[in-house]
Amino acid sequence: MKLEELIAPCPKCGSKDKIAHRKLLDNHRAHAEMDVVKCEECGYLFFVNENMDPDEKKKLLMELNKIHG
């Protein structure tokens, strides 16, 4: 995700606050892979990792729909 995209306002609600979900890749918590970047206010998804496990992606979408749907 580019810096311009990270600081851009949400096209749905205009908020600039975002939440980044990361998956830690080792026991030392030194390496992580970005899974999702979403708007903190409305849940709009700015970025979804294309390599995310399909079950994880389904679980995330169900969670977002429950909270924001």
C-alpha positions as CSV (number, residue, x, y, z in Angstrom):
1,M,0.0,0.0,0.0
2,K,1.4,3.4,-1.0
3,L,1.7,6.3,1.5
4,E,-0.8,8.4,-0.5
5,E,-3.4,5.6,-0.1
6,L,-2.6,5.3,3.6
7,I,-3.2,8.9,4.4
8,A,-6.2,9.4,2.0
9,P,-9.6,9.9,3.5
10,C,-12.1,7.0,3.3
11,P,-14.3,7.3,0.2
12,K,-17.3,6.1,2.2
13,C,-17.2,8.2,5.4
14,G,-14.3,10.7,5.0
15,S,-12.4,9.5,8.1
16,K,-8.6,9.3,7.9
17,D,-8.3,6.7,10.8
18,K,-7.4,3.2,9.7
19,I,-6.7,-0.1,11.3
20,A,-4.0,-2.5,10.0
21,H,-4.4,-6.2,10.7
22,R,-1.1,-8.1,10.5
23,K,-0.2,-11.7,10.7
24,L,3.0,-12.4,12.7
25,L,5.3,-14.7,10.9
26,D,7.7,-15.9,13.6
27,N,8.0,-16.4,17.4
28,H,10.0,-13.3,17.9
29,R,7.3,-11.0,16.4
30,A,9.9,-9.4,14.2
31,H,8.3,-10.2,10.9
32,A,4.7,-9.7,9.9
33,E,2.6,-9.8,6.7
34,M,-0.1,-7.3,6.1
35,D,-3.6,-8.9,5.9
36,V,-6.1,-6.0,5.8
37,V,-6.2,-2.2,6.1
38,K,-9.7,-0.9,6.9
39,C,-11.4,2.3,7.9
40,E,-11.8,2.5,11.7
41,E,-15.1,4.3,11.4
42,C,-17.1,2.4,8.8
43,G,-15.0,-0.7,8.0
44,Y,-14.3,0.2,4.3
45,L,-11.5,-2.1,3.1
46,F,-8.5,-0.3,1.6
47,F,-6.3,-3.4,1.2
48,V,-6.8,-7.1,1.4
49,N,-3.8,-9.5,1.0
50,E,-4.3,-11.6,-2.1
51,N,-2.4,-14.4,-0.5
52,M,-4.6,-14.6,2.6
53,D,-6.0,-18.1,3.4
54,P,-9.5,-18.3,2.0
55,D,-10.9,-19.4,5.4
56,E,-9.3,-16.4,7.1
57,K,-10.7,-14.1,4.4
58,K,-14.2,-15.6,4.9
59,K,-13.9,-15.2,8.7
60,L,-12.8,-11.6,8.3
61,L,-15.6,-10.7,5.9
62,M,-18.2,-12.4,8.2
63,E,-16.8,-10.3,11.2
64,L,-16.9,-7.1,9.2
65,N,-20.5,-7.8,8.0
66,K,-21.6,-8.5,11.6
67,I,-20.1,-5.4,13.0
68,H,-20.8,-2.9,10.2
69,G,-23.6,-4.6,8.2
